[in-house]
């Protein structure tokens, strides 16, 4: 298949491109004009790079011409910005443009990368957290930051396009971990901070960890087997860990001591508001954003059974993803660079 991919230089998109090429597919990756992502430079067979912009419909029509599958993995992912208007333009308007262009190009499958942030939060049952599945409806109060809100709007748009006849399948990755987290993402930065001894305390939250390669495979499986209009959680059944459990696992892998101090939510939220106030003055992003703290108030545990049963989603132990991420960050000097800036 000839596959069109947005977000190829990002964490999930990078791994998706690698898996598509490994399967023998042709890959056409959307990049900004003049850009040649260093994150893809080590491939034996590089994808075809085409210039364009999510907000430029004409460039998308040119880029998608002749493609069979479309993977829209590109998104603006920030937990703090001075102005969130560009985020909504990319995540909502950009998604509309990509889906419509893929429809005009005659793509037989359009896989839209959403997030588990668009799925209803887990609820306690008899004192225990019950993992959410695809049927859980996200409440407005759950959309605790502009990123999640913009992605929720984009997912609603994707569902509308599927109902209107476009062959759209939605995937909702949980918290991916593994190699090629170039930026890095907030979860990748957590690993770097831990390795650099830059994490004195933690919040009582929880995430569903999944190997990023499984997430990439899940995208391909969604194109092959996914039902149009359905959404699939790309997570790991054994990956629902509290932050304390996550830090203990990192400690077991690295031999480094895990932080013992747990920060109460109210104190963390107050500190985040203060950090953002300072950030508006200094123009330097805050260490802790209000949206991130609000999101961490909940244990975000999810059940990927639908993707496992219908798509055959792999279930690589999350520990392997953490080991590969640690090795990747260490080999490329992320920890040393962070230590030098402290």
C-alpha positions as CSV (number, residue, x, y, z in Angstrom):
1,X,0.0,0.0,0.0
2,X,1.0,3.6,-0.5
3,X,0.6,5.2,2.9
4,X,0.3,8.9,3.7
5,X,1.5,9.8,7.2
6,X,1.2,13.1,9.1
7,X,3.3,13.7,12.2
8,X,6.1,11.4,11.0
9,X,8.7,13.3,13.0
10,X,6.7,12.8,16.2
11,X,6.9,10.0,18.7
12,X,4.1,7.8,17.4
13,X,4.4,8.9,13.8
14,X,8.1,8.1,13.7
15,X,7.5,4.6,15.0
16,X,4.6,4.2,12.6
17,X,6.7,5.1,9.6
18,X,9.3,2.5,10.7
19,X,6.7,-0.3,11.0
20,X,5.1,0.5,7.7
21,X,8.4,0.4,5.9
22,X,9.3,-2.8,7.7
23,X,6.1,-4.3,6.4
24,X,7.0,-3.3,2.8
25,X,4.6,-0.5,2.4
26,X,5.4,2.7,0.5
27,X,5.4,5.8,2.8
28,X,4.8,9.4,1.9
29,X,5.4,11.6,4.9
30,X,4.1,15.2,5.3
31,X,6.8,17.7,6.4
32,X,7.0,21.5,6.5
33,X,8.7,23.1,3.5
34,X,12.5,22.7,3.7
35,X,12.3,20.2,6.6
36,X,14.1,16.9,6.6
37,X,13.5,15.3,10.0
38,X,16.7,14.1,11.6
39,X,14.6,11.5,13.5
40,X,14.1,9.6,10.3
41,X,17.7,9.9,9.0
42,X,18.8,6.5,10.3
43,X,16.4,4.4,8.2
44,X,17.7,2.0,5.6
45,X,14.8,3.0,3.3
46,X,13.7,6.6,3.8
47,X,10.0,7.6,3.2
48,X,9.1,10.0,0.5
49,X,9.0,13.4,2.0
50,X,6.4,15.9,0.7
51,X,6.0,19.5,1.8
52,X,2.7,20.7,3.1
53,X,0.7,22.0,6.0
54,X,-2.3,20.7,7.9
55,X,-4.0,24.1,7.3
56,X,-3.3,24.2,3.6
57,X,-5.9,22.1,1.7
58,X,-4.2,22.4,-1.7
59,X,-0.9,21.0,-0.3
60,X,-2.8,18.1,1.3
61,X,-4.5,17.3,-2.0
62,X,-1.2,17.2,-3.7
63,X,0.4,15.1,-1.0
64,X,-2.4,12.5,-0.8
65,X,-2.7,12.0,-4.6
66,X,-2.4,8.3,-5.3
67,X,-2.3,7.1,-1.7
68,X,-4.3,4.1,-0.5
69,X,-4.2,4.6,3.3
70,X,-4.0,7.8,5.3
71,X,-2.7,7.9,8.9
72,X,-3.3,11.3,10.6
73,X,-0.9,11.1,13.5
74,X,0.1,14.8,13.5
75,X,-1.0,17.0,16.3
76,X,0.0,20.0,18.3
77,X,0.8,18.6,21.8
78,X,1.6,21.1,24.4
79,X,0.4,21.4,28.0
80,X,1.1,25.1,28.1
81,X,1.1,27.8,25.4
82,X,0.9,31.6,25.5
83,X,-1.8,31.4,22.9
84,X,-3.7,28.1,22.2
85,X,-5.3,29.4,18.9
86,X,-2.6,27.6,16.7
87,X,-3.2,24.4,18.6
88,X,-6.9,24.4,17.7
89,X,-6.1,25.3,14.2
90,X,-3.8,22.3,13.8
91,X,-5.8,19.8,15.9
92,X,-9.3,20.6,14.8
93,X,-9.1,22.5,11.4
94,X,-6.1,20.4,10.4
95,X,-7.9,17.2,11.1
96,X,-10.9,18.3,9.0
97,X,-8.6,19.2,6.1
98,X,-6.7,15.9,6.2
99,X,-9.8,13.7,6.5
100,X,-11.5,15.5,3.6
101,X,-8.4,15.5,1.4
102,X,-8.0,11.7,2.1
103,X,-11.6,11.3,1.0
104,X,-11.1,13.2,-2.2
105,X,-8.0,11.1,-2.8
106,X,-10.0,7.9,-2.6
107,X,-8.2,6.4,0.4
108,X,-9.7,3.1,1.4
109,X,-8.8,3.5,5.1
110,X,-8.2,6.7,7.1
111,X,-6.8,6.1,10.6
112,X,-7.2,9.1,12.9
113,X,-4.9,9.2,16.0
114,X,-6.9,10.5,18.9
115,X,-6.0,9.9,22.6
116,X,-7.5,8.1,25.6
117,X,-8.0,11.7,27.0
118,X,-11.2,11.6,24.8
119,X,-12.5,8.5,26.6
120,X,-14.4,8.7,29.9
121,X,-12.3,8.4,33.0
122,X,-12.3,5.2,35.1
123,X,-14.7,5.0,38.0
124,X,-14.3,3.3,41.4
125,X,-16.3,0.1,41.8
126,X,-16.3,-1.3,45.4
127,X,-13.3,0.8,46.2
128,X,-11.3,-0.2,43.2
129,X,-10.6,1.6,40.0
130,X,-12.5,0.1,37.1
131,X,-10.6,0.6,33.8
132,X,-12.5,2.5,31.1
133,X,-13.2,1.1,27.7
134,X,-14.4,2.7,24.4
135,X,-18.0,3.0,25.6
136,X,-17.1,5.5,28.4
137,X,-18.3,9.0,27.5
138,X,-15.9,11.8,28.3
139,X,-17.5,14.6,30.5
140,X,-16.8,18.2,29.8
141,X,-15.0,18.5,33.2
142,X,-12.6,15.8,32.1
143,X,-11.2,17.9,29.3
144,X,-8.8,19.5,31.7
145,X,-6.5,21.3,29.2
146,X,-6.7,22.8,25.7
147,X,-4.8,19.8,24.2
148,X,-7.5,17.3,25.4
149,X,-10.3,19.7,24.5
150,X,-9.0,20.2,21.0
151,X,-8.4,16.5,20.5
152,X,-12.0,15.8,21.7
153,X,-13.3,18.2,19.1
154,X,-11.2,16.6,16.5
155,X,-12.4,13.1,17.4
156,X,-16.1,14.2,17.3
157,X,-15.3,15.6,13.8
158,X,-13.7,12.2,12.8
159,X,-16.8,10.4,14.0
160,X,-19.0,12.8,11.9
161,X,-17.0,12.2,8.8
162,X,-17.2,8.4,9.3
163,X,-21.0,8.7,9.7
164,X,-21.0,10.7,6.4
165,X,-19.3,7.9,4.5
166,X,-15.6,8.4,4.9
167,X,-13.7,5.2,5.8
168,X,-12.4,6.6,9.1
169,X,-11.2,4.4,12.0
170,X,-10.2,6.1,15.3
171,X,-7.4,4.9,17.5
172,X,-6.9,6.1,21.1
173,X,-3.3,5.5,22.3
174,X,-2.8,5.6,26.1
175,X,0.7,6.5,27.4
176,X,3.3,5.2,24.9
177,X,6.9,4.5,26.0
178,X,9.9,3.4,24.0
179,X,12.5,4.7,21.5
180,X,12.5,7.7,19.1
181,X,10.9,10.1,21.6
182,X,12.9,12.9,20.1
183,X,11.1,16.0,21.6
184,X,10.6,14.3,24.1
185,X,6.9,14.0,25.0
186,X,5.8,14.8,28.6
187,X,5.9,11.1,29.5
188,X,9.4,10.8,27.9
189,X,10.5,13.9,29.8
190,X,9.4,12.2,33.0
191,X,11.8,9.3,32.3
192,X,14.6,11.8,31.5
193,X,14.0,13.7,34.7
194,X,14.1,10.5,36.7
195,X,17.4,9.4,35.1
196,X,18.9,12.8,35.8
197,X,17.8,12.9,39.4
198,X,15.5,15.8,38.6
199,X,12.4,14.4,40.2
200,X,12.3,15.1,44.0
201,X,8.6,14.2,44.4
202,X,5.6,12.8,42.5
203,X,1.8,13.1,42.4
204,X,-0.6,10.3,43.2
205,X,-1.8,9.6,39.6
206,X,-1.8,6.6,37.3
207,X,-1.4,5.9,33.6
208,X,-1.8,3.0,31.2
209,X,1.6,2.4,29.7
210,X,2.0,0.8,26.3
211,X,5.1,0.1,24.1
212,X,5.1,2.7,21.4
213,X,5.8,-0.1,18.8
214,X,2.6,-1.7,19.8
215,X,0.8,1.6,19.2
216,X,2.4,1.8,15.8
217,X,1.3,-1.8,15.0
218,X,-2.2,-0.9,16.3
219,X,-2.4,1.8,13.6
220,X,-1.6,-0.6,10.8
221,X,-4.0,-3.2,12.2
222,X,-6.7,-0.6,12.4
223,X,-6.2,0.1,8.7
224,X,-6.3,-3.7,7.9
225,X,-9.1,-4.8,10.3
226,X,-10.7,-1.8,12.0
227,X,-14.4,-1.2,11.6
228,X,-15.3,2.1,10.1
229,X,-16.5,4.6,12.7
230,X,-15.2,2.6,15.6
231,X,-12.6,3.7,18.1
232,X,-9.9,1.4,19.6
233,X,-7.9,1.9,22.8
234,X,-4.2,1.2,22.0
235,X,-3.0,0.3,25.4
236,X,-1.7,-2.7,27.5
237,X,-3.9,-4.8,29.7
238,X,-1.0,-5.1,32.2
239,X,0.0,-1.4,31.9
240,X,-2.3,0.2,34.4
241,X,0.3,1.5,37.0
242,X,0.1,4.2,39.6
243,X,2.9,6.7,39.5
244,X,4.4,5.1,42.5
245,X,4.5,1.8,40.7
246,X,6.0,3.4,37.6
247,X,8.8,5.0,39.6
248,X,9.5,1.7,41.4
249,X,9.8,0.0,38.0
250,X,12.2,2.6,36.8
251,X,14.2,2.1,40.0
252,X,14.3,-1.6,39.5
253,X,15.5,-1.2,35.9
254,X,18.1,1.5,36.6
255,X,19.2,0.9,40.2
256,X,18.4,4.6,40.9
257,X,16.4,5.6,44.0
258,X,12.7,6.5,43.4
259,X,11.4,9.6,45.0
260,X,9.5,9.0,48.2
261,X,7.8,12.4,48.7
262,X,4.2,12.6,47.4
263,X,2.8,16.0,46.6
264,X,-0.8,16.7,47.6
265,X,-3.0,17.8,44.7
266,X,-3.9,21.2,46.2
267,X,-0.2,22.1,46.7
268,X,0.7,21.0,43.2
269,X,-2.1,23.0,41.6
270,X,-1.1,26.1,43.5
271,X,2.5,25.7,42.4
272,X,1.4,25.2,38.8
273,X,-0.7,28.5,38.9
274,X,2.4,30.3,40.2
275,X,4.6,28.7,37.6
276,X,2.3,29.8,34.8
277,X,2.1,33.3,36.1
278,X,5.9,33.5,36.0
279,X,6.0,31.9,32.6
280,X,3.8,34.6,31.1
281,X,6.3,37.2,32.3
282,X,9.5,35.3,31.4
283,X,8.1,33.6,28.3
284,X,9.8,30.4,29.5
285,X,7.4,27.3,29.7
286,X,6.5,26.4,33.2
287,X,8.0,23.3,34.8
288,X,4.5,22.2,35.8
289,X,1.5,23.4,33.8
290,X,-2.0,23.8,35.4
291,X,-3.5,21.5,32.7
292,X,-1.0,18.8,33.5
293,X,-1.7,18.9,37.2
294,X,-5.4,18.8,36.7
295,X,-5.0,15.8,34.4
296,X,-2.8,14.0,37.0
297,X,-5.6,14.3,39.6
298,X,-7.1,11.1,38.1
299,X,-5.8,7.6,37.6
300,X,-6.1,7.1,33.9
301,X,-6.6,3.3,33.6
302,X,-7.9,1.8,30.4
303,X,-8.9,-1.5,29.0
304,X,-7.6,-2.4,25.5
305,X,-9.6,-5.6,25.1
306,X,-11.5,-4.4,22.1
307,X,-8.2,-3.7,20.1
308,X,-6.7,-7.0,21.3
309,X,-9.7,-9.1,20.3
310,X,-10.7,-7.3,17.1
311,X,-7.3,-6.1,15.8
312,X,-4.8,-8.5,17.4
313,X,-3.1,-5.6,19.1
314,X,0.3,-6.8,20.5
315,X,0.8,-6.7,24.3
316,X,4.5,-6.2,24.7
317,X,5.3,-5.9,28.5
318,X,5.6,-2.1,29.3
319,X,8.9,-2.9,31.1
320,X,10.4,-3.5,27.7
321,X,9.3,-0.1,26.5
322,X,10.8,1.6,29.5
323,X,14.1,-0.3,29.0
324,X,14.3,0.7,25.4
325,X,13.4,4.3,26.2
326,X,16.1,4.5,28.9
327,X,18.7,3.1,26.6
328,X,17.7,5.4,23.7
329,X,17.8,8.6,25.9
330,X,21.1,7.6,27.5
331,X,22.8,6.8,24.2
332,X,21.8,10.2,22.7
333,X,22.9,12.2,25.7
334,X,19.5,13.5,26.9
335,X,20.4,13.0,30.6
336,X,23.8,14.6,30.3
337,X,22.3,17.7,28.6
338,X,19.7,18.0,31.3
339,X,22.3,17.8,34.1
340,X,24.4,20.5,32.5
341,X,21.4,22.9,32.5
342,X,20.6,22.4,36.2
